[in-house]
């Protein structure tokens, strides 16, 4: 069973920065795509950003320019660099990974809380 472990969340003032990390068990190369999602209280989970095995990235339109997703295959880690944070960025952030072997399998981390104070 694949496990995804997130870290890096916390409390930050508006305008500040945070970097989230996601470390999967096993080989990071086994995932065709990885991403970050977030869920704020009372709202649906939404895609923040994703990155393919080849390095192609996709972002939620509203977050372009403030958030950067990256993947360090040597360190077996995926990152989400968040800058110019706003109170509306407050949410639980989840790491997601998709693996294709005998079928398509999707995995989630336990989530890490990001709270941005005004």
Secondary structure, DSSP 4 states (H G I P E B T S, - for coil): ---EEEE--EEEETT--EEEEEEESS-GGGEEEEEEEEE-TTS--EEEEEEETT--EEE-GGGBTTEEEEEETTTTEEEEEE-S--GGG-EEEEEEEEEESSSEEEEE---EEEEEE-
